[in-house]
Amino acid sequence: MKKINPVILVVIILVGGFCAFKIMSFLGCYVRIEDFDECRKLTVW
């Protein structure tokens, strides 16, 4: 198995964590407000 560059590994973890945070924020907003477009504006874009 090839070793992964630690810098690339950190970048992948940060990007993955950021995406997961955005998805969880959106889902939490959607459960509370139940308005897809408003939650999309608040959390994703």
Phi, psi and omega in degrees: 000133182283142176284141179265136177302128183302326180294317179294321178299316179297317179298316179298316180295317180295315180295317178297318179295320179296315178297318179297320178297317179297316181296316181293323177297316180297314182295320178296318178296316183296322179295322182281311188268327182060036175231105187301311184295317180296316180293324178297318179294320184287323190251326188261308184242000000 
